[in-house]
Amino acid sequence: MVENFAAVAPDVKLGQNVKLGKFINLYGCTIGDNSKIGAFVEIQKNAEIGKNCKISSHSFICEGIEIEENVFIGHNVTFINDLYPKATTASGELQLESDWSVVKTVIRKNASIGSSSTILCGVTVGENAIVGAGSVVTKNVEPYSIVAGNPARVLRYIPKENSDESAISQSQSPV
């Protein structure tokens, strides 16, 4: 359902039972079935959100981001899609879309990204991985790993059997 105060462009592909919060900006993106998009979220063109995802409020998902199914994105998570961002070209003109290249980032199924994390471009966050709140992810995150910090580093690994329960029982404090 599209709530009041939501800017959803006609080229957005929404799956079934998608829930959209207020004050969102969606254009040219795809959002899978049963996903929930929180308030004040922007999802740009050519971004893909899989089925059963939760994108929490104030997050920014730019062009070139692929989020597979069952992924949790915490509040205020920011994705980057440009290795060398600049406002102007060498001649001093404002850059146009043709002046830079999008670098793809992938978040694999069942991963969780903690609030206020920043995910740099060109990385893959592996299946069932957890990124702790406030982390800056600068390189690939292995499947079934828990990372945190700036830059994010591996804290421990989640046993593959019953991965959801194991992560909770191993954790003495929040990441």
Buried (B, 14 or more C-beta within 10 A) or exposed (E): EBEEEBEBEEEBEBBEEBBBBEBBBBBBBBBBBBBBBBBBBBBBBBBBBBBBBBBBBBBBBBBBBBBBBBBBBBBBBBBBBBEEEEEEEEEEEEEEEEEBEBBBBBBBBBBBBBBBBBBBBBBBBBBBBBBBBBBBBBEBBBBBBBBBBEEBEEBEBBEEEEBEEBBEEEBEEEB
